[in-house]
Amino acid sequence: MSLIEFIDVSFESGNDKILDHISFIAEEGDYISIVGPSGSGKTTLLKLCNHLISPTYGTILYNNKDLNEYEPTELRKKIIYCSQIPCLFPDTVMDNIKFPFQIRGLKTDMEKISKIFSMFKMSTDYLSKRVNVLSGGEKQRIALIRALLFKPEILLLDEVTSALDPENTKIVENIIVSLNKENTAIFWVTHNPEQSRKFANKLLYIEAGKIKSLEVLK
Ligand SMILES: Nc1ncnc2c1ncn2[C@@H]1O[C@H](COP(=O)(O)OP(=O)(O)OP(=O)(O)O)[C@@H](O)[C@H]1O
């Protein structure tokens, strides 16, 4: 079943065509690797899916309904974007981790938090640390933990292992694969050729704002 559908979507800024009339369908349970040269429009595509930006032409459907018809805050509980440079509040790790509970009007669940930290093989001692003392790789993992506390329908990942060592990259990849098995659709922008083909069922190749191919891998 169609989960996200781009129908003739363009994104322009001034005279620049950043995405140029692209159309594709992502289905439930898809794991799509998005690849292409630097500046080809990959991040722009992810931001459109999350309604952080809007198409200047064309339509995006989510569950067969125009993305514009969803209330952005509600949409972003279901479609979560993790940027390459983690976007964390400049407070403690705990302040960041509490956020997904707060926006849902829920009490912070320490058991749930401990469980997810252990999945990432991270100590909960990080909770009291301030974000500004964390390394780039630690920030990437904290942002992922925050994104995964409540299972998204679609997870948009933008080079989220770029600052991680091979061991932590493997841990993150395994977590993402398990999540995909539980039916979360994954869109993963990566410059790592091995990572792009290992787990995905589709490979979307973008060049100069156009889709050059959508290869079915499995
Ligand atoms: N809002 C905007 N206004 C103007 N130009 C933009 C805007 N957003 C992106 N661009 C430009 O569009 C192009 C595509 O950007 P985008 O970040 O989507 O590329 P990318 O494929 O993700 O690149 P990378 O692999 O380097 O992260 C770039 O040249 C960028 O500078």
The ligand as an SDF file (V2000), in Angstrom:
LIG
                    3D

 31 33  0  0  0  0  0  0  0  0999 V2000
   16.0640   26.5120    0.9410 N   0  0  0  0  0  0  0  0  0  0  0  0
   17.0340   26.5250    0.0270 C   0  0  0  0  0  0  0  0  0  0  0  0
   17.3110   27.6590   -0.6620 N   0  0  0  0  0  0  0  0  0  0  0  0
   18.2780   27.6980   -1.5960 C   0  0  0  0  0  0  0  0  0  0  0  0
   19.0520   26.6540   -1.9150 N   0  0  0  0  0  0  0  0  0  0  0  0
   18.8510   25.5200   -1.2640 C   0  0  0  0  0  0  0  0  0  0  0  0
   17.8300   25.3830   -0.2620 C   0  0  0  0  0  0  0  0  0  0  0  0
   17.8710   24.1290    0.2180 N   0  0  0  0  0  0  0  0  0  0  0  0
   18.8540   23.4950   -0.4520 C   0  0  0  0  0  0  0  0  0  0  0  0
   19.4370   24.3200   -1.3380 N   0  0  0  0  0  0  0  0  0  0  0  0
   20.4970   23.9660   -2.2900 C   0  0  0  0  0  0  0  0  0  0  0  0
   19.9930   22.8680   -3.0450 O   0  0  0  0  0  0  0  0  0  0  0  0
   20.9930   21.9260   -3.3220 C   0  0  0  0  0  0  0  0  0  0  0  0
   20.5690   20.5730   -2.7780 C   0  0  0  0  0  0  0  0  0  0  0  0
   20.6690   20.5670   -1.3700 O   0  0  0  0  0  0  0  0  0  0  0  0
   20.4880   19.2620   -0.4760 P   0  0  0  0  0  0  0  0  0  0  0  0
   20.8920   19.6090    0.9090 O   0  0  0  0  0  0  0  0  0  0  0  0
   19.1260   18.7320   -0.6780 O   0  0  0  0  0  0  0  0  0  0  0  0
   21.5530   18.2820   -1.1630 O   0  0  0  0  0  0  0  0  0  0  0  0
   22.0980   16.8480   -0.7120 P   0  0  0  0  0  0  0  0  0  0  0  0
   21.9470   15.9600   -1.8750 O   0  0  0  0  0  0  0  0  0  0  0  0
   21.4500   16.4380    0.5520 O   0  0  0  0  0  0  0  0  0  0  0  0
   23.6300   17.1740   -0.4540 O   0  0  0  0  0  0  0  0  0  0  0  0
   24.7220   16.4930    0.5530 P   0  0  0  0  0  0  0  0  0  0  0  0
   24.9310   15.0850    0.0720 O   0  0  0  0  0  0  0  0  0  0  0  0
   25.9320   17.3590    0.3440 O   0  0  0  0  0  0  0  0  0  0  0  0
   24.1720   16.5890    1.9560 O   0  0  0  0  0  0  0  0  0  0  0  0
   22.2650   22.4790   -2.7300 C   0  0  0  0  0  0  0  0  0  0  0  0
   22.9870   23.1300   -3.7570 O   0  0  0  0  0  0  0  0  0  0  0  0
   21.7750   23.4670   -1.6850 C   0  0  0  0  0  0  0  0  0  0  0  0
   22.6940   24.5050   -1.4820 O   0  0  0  0  0  0  0  0  0  0  0  0
  1  2  1  0
  2  3  1  0
  2  7  2  0
  3  4  2  0
  4  5  1  0
  5  6  2  0
  6  7  1  0
  6 10  1  0
  7  8  1  0
  8  9  2  0
  9 10  1  0
 10 11  1  0
 11 12  1  0
 11 30  1  0
 12 13  1  0
 13 14  1  0
 13 28  1  0
 14 15  1  0
 15 16  1  0
 16 17  2  0
 16 18  1  0
 16 19  1  0
 19 20  1  0
 20 21  2  0
 20 22  1  0
 20 23  1  0
 23 24  1  0
 24 25  2  0
 24 26  1  0
 24 27  1  0
 28 29  1  0
 28 30  1  0
 30 31  1  0
M  END
$$$$
